[in-house]
């Protein structure tokens, strides 16, 4: 494969017009180069299931111009934003990506690399530790540390996509990966967000924020109940926590500074959202607590695999453009197209990661508005999607 391969780290929850614009911009810049993405599957980084299943979202992305979509292992997804970014960059680097493409609100590649370079210096480390010693949260301390280098960069990195791009650049520099970055600026005047699309779908059953075909299929999925019912999911999280003792919580390795004791005290007070709000603090943000709840739901009793997950060691293919299969031969990482076959051949560490992917997929299916109950597990039954213009929706 002579052309460069472009990697994208995505959630596409769901794939909307802004995402389509980004992919088209990359295509205009790099022509027929191979565009591959690693995408959050059944769960997303914020600590909850995706609205629609991973195969459907991956197919929409391929129909929107991506050549191949691979599933991001759930052990890597349900992590803090900086670890999520690091795992994603590591995975794409292992897959041979030459360029990492992503969207930002404002910052160019040069500014992101400048900020990332400073973050790896002793001066930044000293400023960060000093700010943390003053009782600031990690986010506040990071702001103050960057401010000592550039007040403008510190301010710009308070924007979520700028910050994520900074984490990507930081991982590339820290590990000396032979990757460059390509930035696509988001249209902030006509900004389309995935959260706005989800809100419209959940409240009205429809949205015009998706590409036309995806828009029609999303409406049908909502009508048929093939979407995540977040009240069902919240009940599942609450039940899983109530089945654990205080000692069980401590043994997971997911808590620090005695947070498990507060978690245990609040388990019996009201519903799941009420519980999280009671625990939330300046130091323990709502998003972190939601990830802990998801990690507890997916983990068996004992040390949780989410506490110290390994780097991704495989690439599980969800969707592929029919005329780009040859490019897969140039990806050095093992590619999984059949979960059942892969599980039989996997080593212990890979098998544990695959088990978590299977469990996450099945729990998301059980938490749908019209829950799917199948055997064998849903992840073992689904295979790679190769869409064409006439491919019908295949929801589950």
N, C-alpha and C positions, 0 to 999 in steps of 0.2 A: 504494500500500500504506500504509494509515493506521496499522496496528499496528506496534509496534516490532519490529525483527529482532534476534534473539539469536544471538551467535556463540560457538562452542566450538572450542578447539584441542585435538585429540585424537590418540591413537595406536590405542586400542581393539584391543589386541593380546593377547587378543581382547576383544570387547565382552561384559562380564560383568554380573552382577546389580547391582554397585555403580554401574556406568555407567548402567544402566537406572533405578536409584533417582535418580541425579542428574538425568537427563532428565525424569523424572516430577516432580521437585521444581521444575524450571524451568517445566514446563508448568502446574503448580498456581499458580505465582507470576505467570505472564504469559498464561495462557489460550491462545487460538488464535494467538498471535504466531508468526511464522516463525522456526523454530529451524534454523540452518544450522551445519555443522561443516566445518572443514578438518582432514583426517586424514592422517597419514603413510600412504603407499601401500605399495609393495613393501619399502621399508626403513624402519627406525625409528631414532630419534635416538641410541640407545645404540650404533649402529654394526653392525647385523646385519639380515638380512631378517626381516620379520614372519612369524609362524608360518603364517598363512593369507593368501591373496591379498586385495588391497584391495577388490575388488567384493563378495566374500562378507562381509567385515567391515563394509563400508558398508551392505549390505542388512540385516544384523543390527541396525545402529544405527537405520535407518529403521523397521524392524519394532519397535524399542524406543522409538519416539516422536520421533525426529529427522525433520525435514521434508526436508532435503537434505544430502548429504555430498559434499564436494569433495576432490580429491586435493591434498595439500600437496606442491609440487615437491621432488624428492629433493635438489636443490641447497640448498634451505632446511632440509631435515630433518637431513641429516648435518652438523650444526654443534654447537658448544657449547650448553649449556642456555640461556644468556642470548641467544645469537644465534637459536636455535630459537624462543624466546619472542618476540623482536623481529620476526622474519620472519612469524610467525603473526599477531601483532597488526596488522602492516602489511597483510597480505593481507585480514584481516577488515575493517579500516578501509576499504580500497579497495573492498570489496564492499558497503559501506554498513551494516555492523552498528552498531546503537545501543548494545548491551549486550554485554559480554564475560562469560560465565559459566564458572566453574571451581570445582573442589573444593579445599579446604584441610583440614589436620589440625585447625587451631584458630583461626587469625587471621581477624578480621572485615575487611570492606572498609576501614573507617576506619583500622585499624592498618596494613594494607598500603599505603594511600595516604600515611600518615605516614612509613613507612619509605622509600617511593619518593621522597617529597618531599625527605627528608634526603639521600638518595643523590645528588641532583642539585645539592647545595650545595658551595661551595668547602671548607667544613669537612670534609665526607666525603672529598672528593678528597685533601685534605692528609693526613688520617688514614690513608687507604688507601695512599698513596705512602710514608708513613713506615713502615707495617707491612711493605710489600713490600721496602723498603730494609733491613729487619732479617732478610731471608731467608725470610720466611713464604711459604707457597703463596698463590695468589690467593684460595682459599676461606677460609683462615685470616686473611689480611689483611682480607678483606671482613667477617669476623666481628668482628675487633678494631675496624674502622672504625665499624660499626654499634653496637658496644658503647659507644663514646664518646657516642652519642646516647641509646641505651636498651639496657641489659643484657638486659631481657626480650625485646625485639624481636630482638636478636642471637641469643638462645637459640632462640626460636621459628623463626627463619629457617634454622636448621640442619635443619629438617624439609623433606623434598623438595617436597611440594605447597605448603607455605607459601612456600618459596623461589621456586617457579615462578610463583605468584600475584604475588609481589613483582616479579618480572621483567616480568610483564604490566603491572602498574600503573606501573612505571617507564617502560616504552615509551610508554604512553598519555600520561603527563605530559610526557615529554621532547618528544614530537611534537605535543602539544596536540590530540590526537585527540578529537572530540566523542563519546566513549564513556564510559559508566559501567560499573561492575563489579558482578556479582552472585555472591556466594560461597555455595557449598553445602558444609556441613561433612560430612566423611566420618565414618561410624560406626566409630570406632577400636576399640570393643569387639567388633564383628562385622566387622572390616575384611576386605574381599575385594580381593585384589591380582591384577593380570594375570599377574604372574610365578608366583604360586601356581597359577593356572589353567593356564598353559603347562606347568609342571612336572608337574601331574597328567595332562595330555593326553599329554605325551611319555613318561611312565613307565607309565601305565595305559591310555591310549587313550580316556579318558573323564574328565569332571569334572561336578560338580553346581553349579559356580560361575557357569554361564551361564544366561540365560533358556532355558526349556524347548525351544523350537524350535531355537535355536542350539546347545544342548547335544546334541540328537539329530544335527544336521547335522555338528557338530564331530567326534562319534564316527565318523560315516560317512567324513568326510574323512581322519581318522587311519587308519581301516581300509583305505581305498583308496590311501593313500600320498600324498594331495594336501596335504602339509604340508612345511615346510622341514626338510631333513636338515642339521643344523648341522655335522656332520662333513664333508659334501660342501662346504659353504660354507667351512669353515676350510681345506680343501685348496685350494680355488679362490683364496682370499686368499694363501696361502703361495706358490702357483705364480706368481701375478701379481707378487708382490714379488721372487721369485727371477729373474724375467725382466728385472728392471731393474738397471742399473748404479748405482754410487754417484752418478755424474754425473746419471743419469736422475732419481734420487730428489731431488737438490738442485734440479733444474729444475722440479719440480712446484709449489714454493711452499708445500707442506704442512708443512714442517719448520722448526724454529727452533732456535737455539743449538746447532747441530751434531748434532741428534737423528738426522738421516739417516745419519750415520756409524755410530752405534750400531745403528740399524735394519739397515744393510747387513751389519755384522759378525755379527749374530745370525740372519740369514736362513737360514743353512745348519744351524743348531743345533736339531735335533729338529722337533717338529710346531709348528703355528701358535700354540697356546696356550702352549707352552713358550717360544717366541720372545717373545711378548708379556710373559710374566712376567719374562723376563730383562731386558727393556727398561724395564719399569715402575719408576717411582720416585715420590718424594713430589711432585715437580714435574710428572711426566708420568703421569697416572692411567691406569688400565686402560681406562676408558671412552673417553678421548681417543685412545689407541692403537688401539682397535677402530674408531673412526671413521676414523682415517688409513688403516687397512687396507682398509676399505670404499671410501674415496675413491680409493685406488690401484687397486682392482679395477675401479671404474666409469670411471676416467679413461683417456684415451689418453696416450701419452708426450708430454712437454712440460708447459707450465704447466697446472695442474689448474683446471677451472672451479669447484671447491669452495673454492679459496683466497680468492676474492673474488666470490661470486655476486651477481647483481643482485637487487633486490627482485622478488617475484613479480608478473608482469604479466598473468596469466590465471587463470581458475578452471576447473579441469577437473572436470566433474560425473561422479560415480561412481554415486550412487543418489538417487532422488527419490520422495517420496510422491506418488502419482498425482494427488491433488486439490490439489497445491500448485504446479503448474507456472507459474501466473500470476505468482507472486512472483518468478520468475526475471527477469521483465521490468524489475524495479526494481533489479537488481544492475548497477552501472555498469561493472564490469570485464568484458572479453570472456569468455564462457562456452564451454568446449570440450566438445562431446558426441561428436565424431568426431576421433580423433587423426590419422588420415590426411588429412582435409580441413584441419585446423588446421596441420599441418606444411607443407602446400603453400603456405599463405597467410602463414606466419609470417615476421617479420623475423629477422635473423641472431641476435640475442640470445635471442629467444623460441625459435627453432629449436634452439639449443644446449641450452636447458633441457628442451625436449621430447625431444631425443635422449637426454639423461641419464635422463629418466623411462622412455623405451622400454627403454633398456639395463638399468636397474635392475629393471624388470618381467621382462625375459627372463632375467636372471641369477637372480632369485629362483625363476623357473619351472624353470630348469635345476638348481637346488640342491634341488628337492623330492625326497622319498624315492622317488617315482615320477616322474622328470623328464619334463617336457613339451617336446617338440621340434616346433615348428611354424614355418611360413613362410606369410605375412608375420609380423613380430614380434607377440607376444601382445597388446601394448598397442594395436596397430592393429586387432585383430580384435574386441576387446571394446567394447561400447557401454554407455550408461547403464542401470542396473537400476532398474525401477519396480515394486517388489514389491507383491503383494497377499496376501491370506490363503492362497491356494492356490498361490503361486509356488514351484516346485520349486527345490532347490539347483542352482546352476550353477557347480560348482567347476572349476578348471583347475590 
